[in-house]
Amino acid sequence: MKVELKKIKNIAENNPIAIATMMSDNKPNIIAVAFAKVISEKEIIITDNFMVQTLKDLSFNNNVALIV
């Protein structure tokens, strides 16, 4: 694992993160997530706690922003 990925993994896995998606009416949807697990440079597992709107957003546009 690269040094940068180790740093990102440490920060993301030990702090709450925010996930931003875009709703179908082009409004942002931002949620807080308490648990995340970094798998690789392109994969992160997050908890799904009542993410109804976020799942709808992902079917409309699968781009997300993670704020750590």
PQR file of N, CA, C, O and H, with PARSE charges and radii, in Angstrom:
ATOM      1  N   MET A   1       0.846  -1.179   0.000 -0.4000 1.5000
ATOM      2  CA  MET A   1       0.000   0.000   0.000 -0.0000 2.0000
ATOM      3  C   MET A   1       0.890   1.241   0.000  0.5500 1.7000
ATOM      4  O   MET A   1       1.845   1.330   0.772 -0.5500 1.4000
ATOM      5  N   LYS A   2       0.570   2.196  -0.870 -0.4000 1.5000
ATOM      6  CA  LYS A   2       1.350   3.419  -0.966 -0.0000 2.0000
ATOM      7  C   LYS A   2       1.218   4.242   0.302  0.5500 1.7000
ATOM      8  O   LYS A   2       0.235   4.121   1.033 -0.5500 1.4000
ATOM      9  H   LYS A   2      -0.206   2.124  -1.497  0.4000 1.0000
ATOM     10  N   VAL A   3       2.218   5.086   0.561 -0.4000 1.5000
ATOM     11  CA  VAL A   3       2.223   5.922   1.754 -0.0000 2.0000
ATOM     12  C   VAL A   3       1.006   6.851   1.769  0.5500 1.7000
ATOM     13  O   VAL A   3       0.351   6.976   2.804 -0.5500 1.4000
ATOM     14  H   VAL A   3       3.016   5.184  -0.033  0.4000 1.0000
ATOM     15  N   GLU A   4       0.686   7.510   0.641 -0.4000 1.5000
ATOM     16  CA  GLU A   4      -0.460   8.423   0.601 -0.0000 2.0000
ATOM     17  C   GLU A   4      -1.761   7.684   0.901  0.5500 1.7000
ATOM     18  O   GLU A   4      -2.606   8.193   1.638 -0.5500 1.4000
ATOM     19  H   GLU A   4       1.218   7.409  -0.199  0.4000 1.0000
ATOM     20  N   LEU A   5      -1.927   6.503   0.341 -0.4000 1.5000
ATOM     21  CA  LEU A   5      -3.135   5.728   0.588 -0.0000 2.0000
ATOM     22  C   LEU A   5      -3.235   5.353   2.061  0.5500 1.7000
ATOM     23  O   LEU A   5      -4.330   5.343   2.623 -0.5500 1.4000
ATOM     24  H   LEU A   5      -1.241   6.091  -0.257  0.4000 1.0000
ATOM     25  N   LYS A   6      -2.114   5.048   2.688 -0.4000 1.5000
ATOM     26  CA  LYS A   6      -2.123   4.736   4.122 -0.0000 2.0000
ATOM     27  C   LYS A   6      -2.589   5.935   4.935  0.5500 1.7000
ATOM     28  O   LYS A   6      -3.341   5.775   5.896 -0.5500 1.4000
ATOM     29  H   LYS A   6      -1.224   5.056   2.232  0.4000 1.0000
ATOM     30  N   LYS A   7      -2.149   7.142   4.558 -0.4000 1.5000
ATOM     31  CA  LYS A   7      -2.567   8.348   5.261 -0.0000 2.0000
ATOM     32  C   LYS A   7      -4.065   8.587   5.078  0.5500 1.7000
ATOM     33  O   LYS A   7      -4.775   8.880   6.040 -0.5500 1.4000
ATOM     34  H   LYS A   7      -1.538   7.271   3.776  0.4000 1.0000
ATOM     35  N   ILE A   8      -4.537   8.459   3.840 -0.4000 1.5000
ATOM     36  CA  ILE A   8      -5.955   8.648   3.547 -0.0000 2.0000
ATOM     37  C   ILE A   8      -6.783   7.616   4.300  0.5500 1.7000
ATOM     38  O   ILE A   8      -7.811   7.943   4.894 -0.5500 1.4000
ATOM     39  H   ILE A   8      -3.960   8.221   3.059  0.4000 1.0000
ATOM     40  N   LYS A   9      -6.326   6.371   4.269 -0.4000 1.5000
ATOM     41  CA  LYS A   9      -7.022   5.280   4.967 -0.0000 2.0000
ATOM     42  C   LYS A   9      -7.140   5.598   6.458  0.5500 1.7000
ATOM     43  O   LYS A   9      -8.210   5.435   7.045 -0.5500 1.4000
ATOM     44  H   LYS A   9      -5.491   6.106   3.786  0.4000 1.0000
ATOM     45  N   ASN A  10      -6.069   6.040   7.055 -0.4000 1.5000
ATOM     46  CA  ASN A  10      -6.061   6.358   8.484 -0.0000 2.0000
ATOM     47  C   ASN A  10      -7.049   7.479   8.802  0.5500 1.7000
ATOM     48  O   ASN A  10      -7.809   7.381   9.765 -0.5500 1.4000
ATOM     49  H   ASN A  10      -5.200   6.172   6.578  0.4000 1.0000
ATOM     50  N   ILE A  11      -7.043   8.530   8.008 -0.4000 1.5000
ATOM     51  CA  ILE A  11      -7.943   9.661   8.247 -0.0000 2.0000
ATOM     52  C   ILE A  11      -9.399   9.246   8.038  0.5500 1.7000
ATOM     53  O   ILE A  11     -10.250   9.521   8.883 -0.5500 1.4000
ATOM     54  H   ILE A  11      -6.426   8.610   7.226  0.4000 1.0000
ATOM     55  N   ALA A  12      -9.687   8.582   6.911 -0.4000 1.5000
ATOM     56  CA  ALA A  12     -11.071   8.219   6.573 -0.0000 2.0000
ATOM     57  C   ALA A  12     -11.657   7.201   7.545  0.5500 1.7000
ATOM     58  O   ALA A  12     -12.845   7.259   7.862 -0.5500 1.4000
ATOM     59  H   ALA A  12      -8.995   8.359   6.224  0.4000 1.0000
ATOM     60  N   GLU A  13     -10.844   6.280   8.015 -0.4000 1.5000
ATOM     61  CA  GLU A  13     -11.351   5.221   8.881 -0.0000 2.0000
ATOM     62  C   GLU A  13     -11.449   5.634  10.347  0.5500 1.7000
ATOM     63  O   GLU A  13     -12.074   4.937  11.146 -0.5500 1.4000
ATOM     64  H   GLU A  13      -9.878   6.233   7.758  0.4000 1.0000
ATOM     65  N   ASN A  14     -10.843   6.754  10.702 -0.4000 1.5000
ATOM     66  CA  ASN A  14     -10.845   7.169  12.102 -0.0000 2.0000
ATOM     67  C   ASN A  14     -11.581   8.477  12.352  0.5500 1.7000
ATOM     68  O   ASN A  14     -11.492   9.039  13.444 -0.5500 1.4000
ATOM     69  H   ASN A  14     -10.335   7.321  10.053  0.4000 1.0000
ATOM     70  N   ASN A  15     -12.301   8.963  11.362 -0.4000 1.5000
ATOM     71  CA  ASN A  15     -13.058  10.204  11.487 -0.0000 2.0000
ATOM     72  C   ASN A  15     -14.366  10.081  10.721  0.5500 1.7000
ATOM     73  O   ASN A  15     -14.466   9.300   9.775 -0.5500 1.4000
ATOM     74  H   ASN A  15     -12.374   8.506  10.475  0.4000 1.0000
ATOM     75  N   PRO A  16     -15.370  10.855  11.131 -0.5600 1.5000
ATOM     76  CA  PRO A  16     -16.593  10.887  10.320  0.2800 2.0000
ATOM     77  C   PRO A  16     -16.276  11.513   8.963  0.5500 1.7000
ATOM     78  O   PRO A  16     -15.393  12.363   8.856 -0.5500 1.4000
ATOM     79  N   ILE A  17     -16.994  11.092   7.938 -0.4000 1.5000
ATOM     80  CA  ILE A  17     -16.808  11.676   6.616 -0.0000 2.0000
ATOM     81  C   ILE A  17     -18.160  12.137   6.090  0.5500 1.7000
ATOM     82  O   ILE A  17     -19.207  11.690   6.557 -0.5500 1.4000
ATOM     83  H   ILE A  17     -17.712  10.401   8.025  0.4000 1.0000
ATOM     84  N   ALA A  18     -18.124  13.024   5.124 -0.4000 1.5000
ATOM     85  CA  ALA A  18     -19.341  13.488   4.468 -0.0000 2.0000
ATOM     86  C   ALA A  18     -19.323  12.974   3.028  0.5500 1.7000
ATOM     87  O   ALA A  18     -18.278  12.921   2.381 -0.5500 1.4000
ATOM     88  H   ALA A  18     -17.273  13.387   4.744  0.4000 1.0000
ATOM     89  N   ILE A  19     -20.500  12.603   2.550 -0.4000 1.5000
ATOM     90  CA  ILE A  19     -20.650  12.131   1.180 -0.0000 2.0000
ATOM     91  C   ILE A  19     -21.623  13.071   0.486  0.5500 1.7000
ATOM     92  O   ILE A  19     -22.740  13.285   0.956 -0.5500 1.4000
ATOM     93  H   ILE A  19     -21.350  12.646   3.076  0.4000 1.0000
ATOM     94  N   ALA A  20     -21.189  13.624  -0.630 -0.4000 1.5000
ATOM     95  CA  ALA A  20     -22.030  14.535  -1.395 -0.0000 2.0000
ATOM     96  C   ALA A  20     -22.415  13.892  -2.719  0.5500 1.7000
ATOM     97  O   ALA A  20     -21.571  13.361  -3.441 -0.5500 1.4000
ATOM     98  H   ALA A  20     -20.281  13.449  -1.012  0.4000 1.0000
ATOM     99  N   THR A  21     -23.719  13.952  -3.024 -0.4000 1.5000
ATOM    100  CA  THR A  21     -24.245  13.480  -4.304 -0.0000 2.0000
ATOM    101  C   THR A  21     -25.091  14.591  -4.908  0.5500 1.7000
ATOM    102  O   THR A  21     -25.342  15.609  -4.263 -0.5500 1.4000
ATOM    103  H   THR A  21     -24.404  14.383  -2.437  0.4000 1.0000
ATOM    104  N   MET A  22     -25.525  14.397  -6.136 -0.4000 1.5000
ATOM    105  CA  MET A  22     -26.360  15.373  -6.818 -0.0000 2.0000
ATOM    106  C   MET A  22     -27.734  14.774  -7.053  0.5500 1.7000
ATOM    107  O   MET A  22     -27.856  13.701  -7.643 -0.5500 1.4000
ATOM    108  H   MET A  22     -25.322  13.570  -6.660  0.4000 1.0000
ATOM    109  N   MET A  23     -28.777  15.469  -6.592 -0.4000 1.5000
ATOM    110  CA  MET A  23     -30.140  14.994  -6.798 -0.0000 2.0000
ATOM    111  C   MET A  23     -30.563  15.252  -8.241  0.5500 1.7000
ATOM    112  O   MET A  23     -29.904  16.006  -8.957 -0.5500 1.4000
ATOM    113  H   MET A  23     -28.678  16.341  -6.113  0.4000 1.0000
ATOM    114  N   SER A  24     -31.647  14.635  -8.665 -0.4000 1.5000
ATOM    115  CA  SER A  24     -32.094  14.755 -10.057 -0.0000 2.0000
ATOM    116  C   SER A  24     -32.480  16.186 -10.423  0.5500 1.7000
ATOM    117  O   SER A  24     -32.504  16.528 -11.605 -0.5500 1.4000
ATOM    118  H   SER A  24     -32.183  14.023  -8.083  0.4000 1.0000
ATOM    119  N   ASP A  25     -32.783  17.030  -9.433 -0.4000 1.5000
ATOM    120  CA  ASP A  25     -33.088  18.440  -9.715 -0.0000 2.0000
ATOM    121  C   ASP A  25     -31.843  19.322  -9.594  0.5500 1.7000
ATOM    122  O   ASP A  25     -31.943  20.545  -9.493 -0.5500 1.4000
ATOM    123  H   ASP A  25     -32.763  16.753  -8.472  0.4000 1.0000
ATOM    124  N   ASN A  26     -30.660  18.677  -9.606 -0.4000 1.5000
ATOM    125  CA  ASN A  26     -29.343  19.333  -9.551 -0.0000 2.0000
ATOM    126  C   ASN A  26     -29.051  20.043  -8.238  0.5500 1.7000
ATOM    127  O   ASN A  26     -28.203  20.934  -8.190 -0.5500 1.4000
ATOM    128  H   ASN A  26     -30.579  17.683  -9.688  0.4000 1.0000
ATOM    129  N   LYS A  27     -29.740  19.658  -7.178 -0.4000 1.5000
ATOM    130  CA  LYS A  27     -29.428  20.171  -5.849 -0.0000 2.0000
ATOM    131  C   LYS A  27     -28.499  19.188  -5.160  0.5500 1.7000
ATOM    132  O   LYS A  27     -28.621  17.979  -5.359 -0.5500 1.4000
ATOM    133  H   LYS A  27     -30.428  18.933  -7.217  0.4000 1.0000
ATOM    134  N   PRO A  28     -27.570  19.689  -4.352 -0.5600 1.5000
ATOM    135  CA  PRO A  28     -26.666  18.777  -3.648  0.2800 2.0000
ATOM    136  C   PRO A  28     -27.363  18.061  -2.494  0.5500 1.7000
ATOM    137  O   PRO A  28     -28.289  18.588  -1.877 -0.5500 1.4000
ATOM    138  N   ASN A  29     -26.899  16.864  -2.224 -0.4000 1.5000
ATOM    139  CA  ASN A  29     -27.354  16.079  -1.085 -0.0000 2.0000
ATOM    140  C   ASN A  29     -26.089  15.655  -0.338  0.5500 1.7000
ATOM    141  O   ASN A  29     -25.236  14.967  -0.898 -0.5500 1.4000
ATOM    142  H   ASN A  29     -26.147  16.436  -2.725  0.4000 1.0000
ATOM    143  N   ILE A  30     -25.974  16.063   0.915 -0.4000 1.5000
ATOM    144  CA  ILE A  30     -24.776  15.751   1.692 -0.0000 2.0000
ATOM    145  C   ILE A  30     -25.199  15.046   2.971  0.5500 1.7000
ATOM    146  O   ILE A  30     -26.098  15.498   3.679 -0.5500 1.4000
ATOM    147  H   ILE A  30     -26.667  16.622   1.369  0.4000 1.0000
ATOM    148  N   ILE A  31     -24.534  13.926   3.254 -0.4000 1.5000
ATOM    149  CA  ILE A  31     -24.822  13.160   4.459 -0.0000 2.0000
ATOM    150  C   ILE A  31     -23.525  12.880   5.209  0.5500 1.7000
ATOM    151  O   ILE A  31     -22.443  12.871   4.621 -0.5500 1.4000
ATOM    152  H   ILE A  31     -23.804  13.559   2.678  0.4000 1.0000
ATOM    153  N   ALA A  32     -23.646  12.654   6.496 -0.4000 1.5000
ATOM    154  CA  ALA A  32     -22.502  12.281   7.323 -0.0000 2.0000
ATOM    155  C   ALA A  32     -22.495  10.769   7.502  0.5500 1.7000
ATOM    156  O   ALA A  32     -23.548  10.148   7.647 -0.5500 1.4000
ATOM    157  H   ALA A  32     -24.525  12.661   6.973  0.4000 1.0000
ATOM    158  N   VAL A  33     -21.315  10.188   7.491 -0.4000 1.5000
ATOM    159  CA  VAL A  33     -21.148   8.749   7.675 -0.0000 2.0000
ATOM    160  C   VAL A  33     -20.112   8.535   8.776  0.5500 1.7000
ATOM    161  O   VAL A  33     -19.018   9.098   8.736 -0.5500 1.4000
ATOM    162  H   VAL A  33     -20.459  10.692   7.373  0.4000 1.0000
ATOM    163  N   ALA A  34     -20.471   7.720   9.749 -0.4000 1.5000
ATOM    164  CA  ALA A  34     -19.589   7.494  10.891 -0.0000 2.0000
ATOM    165  C   ALA A  34     -18.543   6.417  10.640  0.5500 1.7000
ATOM    166  O   ALA A  34     -17.493   6.419  11.283 -0.5500 1.4000
ATOM    167  H   ALA A  34     -21.360   7.262   9.782  0.4000 1.0000
ATOM    168  N   PHE A  35     -18.812   5.490   9.710 -0.4000 1.5000
ATOM    169  CA  PHE A  35     -17.875   4.387   9.474 -0.0000 2.0000
ATOM    170  C   PHE A  35     -17.579   4.242   7.992  0.5500 1.7000
ATOM    171  O   PHE A  35     -18.486   4.198   7.160 -0.5500 1.4000
ATOM    172  H   PHE A  35     -19.665   5.488   9.187  0.4000 1.0000
ATOM    173  N   ALA A  36     -16.301   4.170   7.680 -0.4000 1.5000
ATOM    174  CA  ALA A  36     -15.857   3.914   6.314 -0.0000 2.0000
ATOM    175  C   ALA A  36     -14.636   3.003   6.372  0.5500 1.7000
ATOM    176  O   ALA A  36     -13.849   3.061   7.316 -0.5500 1.4000
ATOM    177  H   ALA A  36     -15.564   4.206   8.356  0.4000 1.0000
ATOM    178  N   LYS A  37     -14.489   2.171   5.363 -0.4000 1.5000
ATOM    179  CA  LYS A  37     -13.350   1.255   5.263 -0.0000 2.0000
ATOM    180  C   LYS A  37     -12.746   1.426   3.879  0.5500 1.7000
ATOM    181  O   LYS A  37     -13.411   1.164   2.877 -0.5500 1.4000
ATOM    182  H   LYS A  37     -15.128   2.123   4.595  0.4000 1.0000
ATOM    183  N   VAL A  38     -11.494   1.861   3.812 -0.4000 1.5000
ATOM    184  CA  VAL A  38     -10.805   2.047   2.540 -0.0000 2.0000
ATOM    185  C   VAL A  38     -10.256   0.699   2.102  0.5500 1.7000
ATOM    186  O   VAL A  38      -9.476   0.067   2.814 -0.5500 1.4000
ATOM    187  H   VAL A  38     -10.954   2.074   4.626  0.4000 1.0000
ATOM    188  N   ILE A  39     -10.681   0.267   0.909 -0.4000 1.5000
ATOM    189  CA  ILE A  39     -10.266  -1.023   0.366 -0.0000 2.0000
ATOM    190  C   ILE A  39      -9.096  -0.861  -0.604  0.5500 1.7000
ATOM    191  O   ILE A  39      -8.146  -1.643  -0.582 -0.5500 1.4000
ATOM    192  H   ILE A  39     -11.315   0.780   0.331  0.4000 1.0000
ATOM    193  N   SER A  40      -9.179   0.159  -1.450 -0.4000 1.5000
ATOM    194  CA  SER A  40      -8.127   0.434  -2.428 -0.0000 2.0000
ATOM    195  C   SER A  40      -8.220   1.891  -2.831  0.5500 1.7000
ATOM    196  O   SER A  40      -9.021   2.643  -2.276 -0.5500 1.4000
ATOM    197  H   SER A  40      -9.951   0.794  -1.467  0.4000 1.0000
ATOM    198  N   GLU A  41      -7.402   2.297  -3.798 -0.4000 1.5000
ATOM    199  CA  GLU A  41      -7.433   3.678  -4.272 -0.0000 2.0000
ATOM    200  C   GLU A  41      -8.778   4.034  -4.904  0.5500 1.7000
ATOM    201  O   GLU A  41      -9.133   5.211  -4.976 -0.5500 1.4000
ATOM    202  H   GLU A  41      -6.751   1.686  -4.249  0.4000 1.0000
ATOM    203  N   LYS A  42      -9.521   3.040  -5.357 -0.4000 1.5000
ATOM    204  CA  LYS A  42     -10.789   3.286  -6.042 -0.0000 2.0000
ATOM    205  C   LYS A  42     -11.997   2.715  -5.320  0.5500 1.7000
ATOM    206  O   LYS A  42     -13.113   2.790  -5.835 -0.5500 1.4000
ATOM    207  H   LYS A  42      -9.232   2.085  -5.298  0.4000 1.0000
ATOM    208  N   GLU A  43     -11.795   2.145  -4.136 -0.4000 1.5000
ATOM    209  CA  GLU A  43     -12.908   1.506  -3.426 -0.0000 2.0000
ATOM    210  C   GLU A  43     -12.932   1.907  -1.961  0.5500 1.7000
ATOM    211  O   GLU A  43     -11.907   1.922  -1.279 -0.5500 1.4000
ATOM    212  H   GLU A  43     -10.889   2.084  -3.718  0.4000 1.0000
ATOM    213  N   ILE A  44     -14.141   2.235  -1.496 -0.4000 1.5000
ATOM    214  CA  ILE A  44     -14.356   2.520  -0.084 -0.0000 2.0000
ATOM    215  C   ILE A  44     -15.721   1.948   0.290  0.5500 1.7000
ATOM    216  O   ILE A  44     -16.698   2.111  -0.440 -0.5500 1.4000
ATOM    217  H   ILE A  44     -14.974   2.224  -2.050  0.4000 1.0000
ATOM    218  N   ILE A  45     -15.769   1.289   1.414 -0.4000 1.5000
ATOM    219  CA  ILE A  45     -17.029   0.734   1.908 -0.0000 2.0000
ATOM    220  C   ILE A  45     -17.552   1.697   2.964  0.5500 1.7000
ATOM    221  O   ILE A  45     -16.814   2.115   3.856 -0.5500 1.4000
ATOM    222  H   ILE A  45     -14.975   1.157   2.007  0.4000 1.0000
ATOM    223  N   ILE A  46     -18.838   2.048   2.857 -0.4000 1.5000
ATOM    224  CA  ILE A  46     -19.457   2.935   3.833 -0.0000 2.0000
ATOM    225  C   ILE A  46     -20.706   2.273   4.388  0.5500 1.7000
ATOM    226  O   ILE A  46     -21.294   1.397   3.753 -0.5500 1.4000
ATOM    227  H   ILE A  46     -19.438   1.708   2.133  0.4000 1.0000
ATOM    228  N   THR A  47     -21.102   2.700   5.574 -0.4000 1.5000
ATOM    229  CA  THR A  47     -22.328   2.179   6.168 -0.0000 2.0000
ATOM    230  C   THR A  47     -23.532   2.790   5.469  0.5500 1.7000
ATOM    231  O   THR A  47     -23.498   3.952   5.064 -0.5500 1.4000
ATOM    232  H   THR A  47     -20.624   3.411   6.089  0.4000 1.0000
ATOM    233  N   ASP A  48     -24.587   2.015   5.329 -0.4000 1.5000
ATOM    234  CA  ASP A  48     -25.831   2.488   4.716 -0.0000 2.0000
ATOM    235  C   ASP A  48     -26.879   2.593   5.811  0.5500 1.7000
ATOM    236  O   ASP A  48     -27.573   1.624   6.119 -0.5500 1.4000
ATOM    237  H   ASP A  48     -24.615   1.071   5.658  0.4000 1.0000
ATOM    238  N   ASN A  49     -26.983   3.774   6.392 -0.4000 1.5000
ATOM    239  CA  ASN A  49     -27.965   4.016   7.445 -0.0000 2.0000
ATOM    240  C   ASN A  49     -29.055   4.933   6.907  0.5500 1.7000
ATOM    241  O   ASN A  49     -28.954   6.157   6.998 -0.5500 1.4000
ATOM    242  H   ASN A  49     -26.419   4.561   6.141  0.4000 1.0000
ATOM    243  N   PHE A  50     -30.079   4.337   6.357 -0.4000 1.5000
ATOM    244  CA  PHE A  50     -31.220   5.083   5.829 -0.0000 2.0000
ATOM    245  C   PHE A  50     -30.823   6.066   4.732  0.5500 1.7000
ATOM    246  O   PHE A  50     -31.269   7.214   4.740 -0.5500 1.4000
ATOM    247  H   PHE A  50     -30.161   3.344   6.284  0.4000 1.0000
ATOM    248  N   MET A  51     -29.999   5.634   3.797 -0.4000 1.5000
ATOM    249  CA  MET A  51     -29.531   6.478   2.694 -0.0000 2.0000
ATOM    250  C   MET A  51     -30.488   6.433   1.509  0.5500 1.7000
ATOM    251  O   MET A  51     -30.054   6.209   0.379 -0.5500 1.4000
ATOM    252  H   MET A  51     -29.637   4.702   3.790  0.4000 1.0000
ATOM    253  N   VAL A  52     -31.751   6.637   1.740 -0.4000 1.5000
ATOM    254  CA  VAL A  52     -32.755   6.539   0.687 -0.0000 2.0000
ATOM    255  C   VAL A  52     -32.474   7.545  -0.427  0.5500 1.7000
ATOM    256  O   VAL A  52     -32.418   7.174  -1.599 -0.5500 1.4000
ATOM    257  H   VAL A  52     -32.103   6.820   2.658  0.4000 1.0000
ATOM    258  N   GLN A  53     -32.297   8.820  -0.066 -0.4000 1.5000
ATOM    259  CA  GLN A  53     -32.059   9.846  -1.086 -0.0000 2.0000
ATOM    260  C   GLN A  53     -30.716   9.632  -1.778  0.5500 1.7000
ATOM    261  O   GLN A  53     -30.615   9.798  -2.993 -0.5500 1.4000
ATOM    262  H   GLN A  53     -32.342   9.121   0.887  0.4000 1.0000
ATOM    263  N   THR A  54     -29.696   9.271  -1.028 -0.4000 1.5000
ATOM    264  CA  THR A  54     -28.370   9.052  -1.616 -0.0000 2.0000
ATOM    265  C   THR A  54     -28.410   7.934  -2.652  0.5500 1.7000
ATOM    266  O   THR A  54     -27.794   8.053  -3.711 -0.5500 1.4000
ATOM    267  H   THR A  54     -29.778   9.136  -0.040  0.4000 1.0000
ATOM    268  N   LEU A  55     -29.122   6.858  -2.362 -0.4000 1.5000
ATOM    269  CA  LEU A  55     -29.236   5.758  -3.325 -0.0000 2.0000
ATOM    270  C   LEU A  55     -29.980   6.200  -4.581  0.5500 1.7000
ATOM    271  O   LEU A  55     -29.615   5.798  -5.686 -0.5500 1.4000
ATOM    272  H   LEU A  55     -29.622   6.762  -1.502  0.4000 1.0000
ATOM    273  N   LYS A  56     -31.015   7.021  -4.428 -0.4000 1.5000
ATOM    274  CA  LYS A  56     -31.714   7.571  -5.591 -0.0000 2.0000
ATOM    275  C   LYS A  56     -30.760   8.424  -6.417  0.5500 1.7000
ATOM    276  O   LYS A  56     -30.729   8.336  -7.644 -0.5500 1.4000
ATOM    277  H   LYS A  56     -31.311   7.349  -3.531  0.4000 1.0000
ATOM    278  N   ASP A  57     -29.979   9.254  -5.719 -0.4000 1.5000
ATOM    279  CA  ASP A  57     -29.031  10.133  -6.408 -0.0000 2.0000
ATOM    280  C   ASP A  57     -28.016   9.331  -7.218  0.5500 1.7000
ATOM    281  O   ASP A  57     -27.675   9.706  -8.340 -0.5500 1.4000
ATOM    282  H   ASP A  57     -30.004   9.325  -4.722  0.4000 1.0000
ATOM    283  N   LEU A  58     -27.538   8.239  -6.652 -0.4000 1.5000
ATOM    284  CA  LEU A  58     -26.539   7.426  -7.336 -0.0000 2.0000
ATOM    285  C   LEU A  58     -27.099   6.760  -8.585  0.5500 1.7000
ATOM    286  O   LEU A  58     -26.351   6.486  -9.524 -0.5500 1.4000
ATOM    287  H   LEU A  58     -27.814   7.935  -5.740  0.4000 1.0000
ATOM    288  N   SER A  59     -28.398   6.496  -8.612 -0.4000 1.5000
ATOM    289  CA  SER A  59     -28.990   5.927  -9.816 -0.0000 2.0000
ATOM    290  C   SER A  59     -29.116   6.995 -10.903  0.5500 1.7000
ATOM    291  O   SER A  59     -29.138   6.672 -12.091 -0.5500 1.4000
ATOM    292  H   SER A  59     -29.006   6.718  -7.850  0.4000 1.0000
ATOM    293  N   PHE A  60     -29.197   8.253 -10.505 -0.4000 1.5000
ATOM    294  CA  PHE A  60     -29.267   9.379 -11.438 -0.0000 2.0000
ATOM    295  C   PHE A  60     -27.872   9.765 -11.923  0.5500 1.7000
ATOM    296  O   PHE A  60     -27.671  10.017 -13.111 -0.5500 1.4000
ATOM    297  H   PHE A  60     -29.179   8.515  -9.540  0.4000 1.0000
ATOM    298  N   ASN A  61     -26.911   9.809 -11.005 -0.4000 1.5000
ATOM    299  CA  ASN A  61     -25.544  10.242 -11.303 -0.0000 2.0000
ATOM    300  C   ASN A  61     -24.634   9.558 -10.290  0.5500 1.7000
ATOM    301  O   ASN A  61     -24.750   9.805  -9.089 -0.5500 1.4000
ATOM    302  H   ASN A  61     -27.074   9.604 -10.040  0.4000 1.0000
ATOM    303  N   ASN A  62     -23.731   8.703 -10.759 -0.4000 1.5000
ATOM    304  CA  ASN A  62     -22.917   7.922  -9.814 -0.0000 2.0000
ATOM    305  C   ASN A  62     -21.636   8.624  -9.355  0.5500 1.7000
ATOM    306  O   ASN A  62     -20.771   7.988  -8.753 -0.5500 1.4000
ATOM    307  H   ASN A  62     -23.637   8.503 -11.734  0.4000 1.0000
ATOM    308  N   ASN A  63     -21.504   9.906  -9.625 -0.4000 1.5000
ATOM    309  CA  ASN A  63     -20.354  10.666  -9.114 -0.0000 2.0000
ATOM    310  C   ASN A  63     -20.627  11.102  -7.686  0.5500 1.7000
ATOM    311  O   ASN A  63     -21.731  11.538  -7.360 -0.5500 1.4000
ATOM    312  H   ASN A  63     -22.207  10.423 -10.114  0.4000 1.0000
ATOM    313  N   VAL A  64     -19.619  10.982  -6.842 -0.4000 1.5000
ATOM    314  CA  VAL A  64     -19.740  11.412  -5.453 -0.0000 2.0000
ATOM    315  C   VAL A  64     -18.487  12.198  -5.050  0.5500 1.7000
ATOM    316  O   VAL A  64     -17.428  12.080  -5.667 -0.5500 1.4000
ATOM    317  H   VAL A  64     -18.722  10.628  -7.108  0.4000 1.0000
ATOM    318  N   ALA A  65     -18.642  12.990  -4.013 -0.4000 1.5000
ATOM    319  CA  ALA A  65     -17.494  13.657  -3.407 -0.0000 2.0000
ATOM    320  C   ALA A  65     -17.445  13.216  -1.951  0.5500 1.7000
ATOM    321  O   ALA A  65     -18.464  13.186  -1.261 -0.5500 1.4000
ATOM    322  H   ALA A  65     -19.502  13.085  -3.511  0.4000 1.0000
ATOM    323  N   LEU A  66     -16.257  12.877  -1.501 -0.4000 1.5000
ATOM    324  CA  LEU A  66     -16.053  12.506  -0.090 -0.0000 2.0000
ATOM    325  C   LEU A  66     -15.287  13.624   0.588  0.5500 1.7000
ATOM    326  O   LEU A  66     -14.262  14.081   0.082 -0.5500 1.4000
ATOM    327  H   LEU A  66     -15.429  12.901  -2.062  0.4000 1.0000
ATOM    328  N   ILE A  67     -15.778  14.056   1.717 -0.4000 1.5000
ATOM    329  CA  ILE A  67     -15.119  15.097   2.488 -0.0000 2.0000
ATOM    330  C   ILE A  67     -14.653  14.467   3.782  0.5500 1.7000
ATOM    331  O   ILE A  67     -15.459  13.964   4.565 -0.5500 1.4000
ATOM    332  H   ILE A  67     -16.610  13.685   2.127  0.4000 1.0000
ATOM    333  N   VAL A  68     -13.360  14.496   4.001 -0.4000 1.5000
ATOM    334  CA  VAL A  68     -12.763  13.858   5.179 -0.0000 2.0000
ATOM    335  C   VAL A  68     -12.140  14.925   6.044  0.5500 1.7000
ATOM    336  O   VAL A  68     -11.576  14.617   7.094 -0.5500 1.4000
ATOM    337  H   VAL A  68     -12.706  14.905   3.365  0.4000 1.0000
TER
END
